[in-house]
């Protein structure tokens, strides 16, 4: 009888027209994860979610899946957006830990080692691009959006737009995503009683391809989505069951842990 070992980690990577980045990204991720002690006793998996690419990424992803047993690929029939790609990746993942990273190579896969120690004490660890290498317009729009979001949601995270994140499996199983909600992962996790922290990570200029975000779909849309998140924070269900041996539990405040 064959015993199937659950992956210790799943890496979810949304892809939209990133053909020139796919090979080096895959090689770097495999190298980083294979070097981990956890990989000696359990496998890991890389989940590429192709969000309607038209630049040849589809064919190259299938080729990478054929070359690497750790690579799994899922193709959307058209472009649905980053939130949909993350949602699909979370649902297809099987690892005890779930990591996310962009496909543009602006995040350094080696920084996974920076996030991993913190997951022992937190449920969600966020990367913080403290020294960003983007143009001035993107820096300003992101800074405004992050400041407003943090003030309204109270998540106290400097850079929720950084895709380099590490989740406990219980967090991704609790998240219910809608379009645009990938910008609010910390606030949504806190809303359900999970713990969140952040740590500075490296950020590099984009070498290949073009950004999929600008002021219109980054700043204004995120401020619009903020209203929905704030509503959910006020309407989130929080309750706990009384245990037979604890008759005084009704006097205690309800737990927000899932």
N, C-alpha and C positions, 0 to 999 in steps of 0.2 A: 504493500500500500504506500503510495507516494504522499508524503507530507508537504503541503504547500506552506511555505513561510511567508508571512505577510511582509511587504516592504516596510523598512524602517522609515523611509521618506519618499514622498512624491513631490516632484517639481512641476508646477503648472506654468506653461509658457504660452501666452497668447501671441499669435503671429498674424501680421497683416503686411504682406509685401516686404519681407526681410531676407530675401534669398541670399544675398552676399554675407549675411551674418550667421546663417544657420550652421554651417560646418564648424567655424571656430567656436561658436557658442556651445554646441553639442560636445565638442572635444574638451573644452574647459570644464563644463559641468561634470562630465564623466570622470575627468582627472581628479577634480576636487572631491567628489563623492566616493570614488573608489579608494581614496587615501584615508577616509574616515574609518575609525575603529569599528563603528557600527556596521559597516559593509562587510566585515569578516563573518558576521553571523546572520545577516539578513540582506536581501536585495534592496535596490532602490529603483525608482522608475522616473523617466522624463516624459511628461505628457505635453505634446505640442497641439494646441488648438488652432487650426488654420481658419482664420476669420475671413474667408472669402478672398484669399490672395489671388492676384492675377499676373504676378511677375515671374512665375516659374517656381515659387516656393512649394506649391503642392507636390510637384514631381520630386523635388529635392528632399522634401520631408519623407516621402514614401521610400526613397532610396536610403535615407538615414535609418529609418525603421528596419529596413532589411539588413543593414550593416550592424546595428547595435541592438542586442536583445533587451536593453533597458529602455529603448525608445518606443513610445506608443503615440500614434498620430490620429487625430480626429479632424475631419474636414467639414466645415459648415457649407451649406449649399449656396450661401451668399454672405455678405458682410452684415453682422448683427451687432458689432460693438464689443468693447473690452469687457464690460460687465457680463455679457452673455458668455464670452470666452472663459472668464474666470469661473462662472457658475458651472459650465459644462466640465471644466477641468476638475473642480471640486467634486462633482458627482461621479466622475469617472475614476478619480484617484482612490487608492486603496491603502496608502501609507499611514503609519501611526502619526507622522508629522507631515504637514503639507507646506511646501515652500512655493513662493511665486517670484517670478523675475521677468523682466521685459526681454523681448527678442532683439533689441537694438544694440546690444553690447555696451550700453552706457553704464550699466551696473557691472560690477566685477564679481563673477561667480566665486572667487576666492573669499569674498566677504561673508559667504555662508558660514564659514568657520567663526566669524565674529558674532553672528546671531545665535548659533547653536547653544553656547553655554547659558544664555539668558532664558532659554525655554524651560530650564529646570525650575525656574521661579515665576515665570509668567506664561500666560496662555497665548499671547500674540506679541511677537517682537517685530518692530518696524524699522526698516532702514531709514536713515536721515541723510540726505545728500547735502551735507553742511557746506561743502565747497562745490557748488554746481558749475558745470561747464555748458551753459546754454546761452542763447543770445539774450540781450537785455530785456526785450519784450516778454519773453517766456519767464524770465526770472521775476520781473515785476508782477505779471499777472498771477503767477503761482504764489508769490509772497502775499499778495492781497487776498487771494482765495483762501490760503492756509490760515491767515490771521483771522479772517471773518469766521471761517468754519470752526476754528479752535475756540473762539470766543462764544459762539452760539451753542456748540455741542458740549463744550467743556472737556474735550478729549485730551487737551494739552500736548498734542503731537505737532511737531514743527513741519513735517513734510509727509502728509498722508498720500501724496501723489507718487512717492517712491514705490515702485512695484516690488522691490526686494523686501519680502516679508516672510515670517515663519509662524505658522499656526499649529496649535494642537488640533488633532482631528475633531475633538468635541466642538471647537469653534466653528469650523467650516460646515459641520453638520447642523449647526443651529442657525447659520446665516440664511436669510431669505432675501435674495437679490432681485433688484429691479434695474432698469436701465439707469446708468450713471452712479449706481451705488458702490462701485469699486473705489470711489474716492473717499468713502466713509467707513472703511473697514474698522478702524479703531473705535469710532463712535458706536457702530453697530455691535461690536464685541463688548464694549463697556455697558451698553444698554441691556445686555443679557447677563451681566454680572461677571464677565471674564476680566482678567487682569491684562494690562497693556503696558509696554515700555518701548523705547526707541534707542537706537545706537547709531552713531555716525558711521557712514560707509562711503566708499570711493565713488566718484562719478566722472565719466569720461565724455569728451566730445563725440558726437555721432560721426562715425567714419564712413558708413554706407547707408543708403536709403534716405528717406525723408520722414520728418515727424508727422504724426497723424493728428496732432493737436495744435490749435492756435488760440488766440484770445477769445474768439467767438464760441468755440466748443470746449474751452477749458475754464475760463473765468465766469462767463455769464451762465452757462449751463450748470456749473457746480453751485453757483449761488441760488439758482432756481431749485435744484435738487435739495439744497440745504433745508428748505421749507418742509419738504416731505420727511426728511430725517428728524427734524425737530418735532414734527407731529408724531412720528413713531415713538420717539423717546417718551412722550407724555402718555401714549396709549399702550405701551409695552406691558404685557401681562406678567405679573410677579406674584407668585404664591408658593406655599409649601404645605405639606401634609403634617398633621399632628401625629406623633408617634405614641403608641400605647403607654410607654413608660415615661413620657414627658407631658405631664398634665398642665404645666405652666407655659407651654410653647405659644399659646395664643396671645400672651402678653409681649412676645418678642416681635421685633420688626421682621417682615417677610424677607426671605433671602432672595437675591437676584441671580443666584447661581442656577444654571439650567438643570 
